[in-house]
Amino acid sequence: MKRSIKPLLTFLFSFILTHQLTAQQELYFDEASNQINKAEFEQKCNSNYIYKCIAYPTDTLVVNKVFFKYQFGKLNVEEFQQIRKLLIKDGEYKIGENDIIIIKKIDSLWNYNREVKLHKIHEKKYKEYKAINDSLGYEKHHFHEHDFNKEIFEKNLNSWIKQNQKCIDKFERKFNTKVIFLHEDNINFENAYDDFSWVKDRGVIKRLFFKSNNVHDLLIIKPDGEYFLSGSHFIDRYLKKLLRHEDWSKFKKDFEKSLDSKNGKGIFKKDNSYYHKKHCF
């Protein structure tokens, strides 16, 4: 009789994680950086869509921290203009003084040699899971080994470029905006991206907006210095609402209301659809 592989994989991952962490001390902190216990941490992480919970492991310690997925803030006009001029210099962009800047942060760029190494890891892990799967007689179609070569790499990369170029055109054509893709990787990897512009962050943007790793990856800054950060798939129609309104008071109220709502309110309402057509960023 065929059985589902899902319970097995769930058990294996749980077993591996548990045995890796038993020798490590774990600390838990809420969104205000107050130390809490594990039960409080899990309750908060599971209670509200507005929270994002991240573990930062080391050899001897795991720090578990609660963050807000979204954040509003304010720079002064002079600070905004300094950032605008920095991006113009580093990216050779034309950014008007009254343009809204949209920054999408990407940690790692596509690089063929790096992808080859990752594929070798994938092949090894696939063989390990397949051996367990075959020995226990579970169904074989729940996980797959995928092919990889230079042609596949270039096809995937070109598809990514085409998809994101459409997103850039979509927002720059309809709104008074400049869309910038920012990265923290080796600047030489930019050469693989034909007809696609990148900005290598000197560290200034990260220190100001992305200092907490893996929390936020989308930044919208208005010319008056008001900004918004997102650390989740942000649906296009929600982003358009932000761009259409100079006054963000309503959206800030939506955020406050979302703190008491499991699935969020307004533009912070949870949407279970993660198809790319639903969001560019």
Secondary structure, 3 states (H helix, E strand, C coil): CCCCCHHHHHHHHHHHHHHHHCCCEEEEECCCCCEECHHHHHHHHHHCCCEEEEEEECCCEEEEEEEECEEEEECCHHHHHHHHHHHHHHHCCCCCCCCEEEEEEECCCCCHHHHHHHHHHHHHHHHHHHHHHHHHCCCCCCCCCCCCCHHHHHHHHHHHHHHHHHHHHHHHHHCCEEEEEEECCCHHHHHHCCCCCCEECCCHHHHHHCCCCCCCCEEEECCCCEEEEECCCCCHHHHHHHHHCCCCHHHHHHHHHHCCCCCCCHHHCCCCCCCHHHCCC
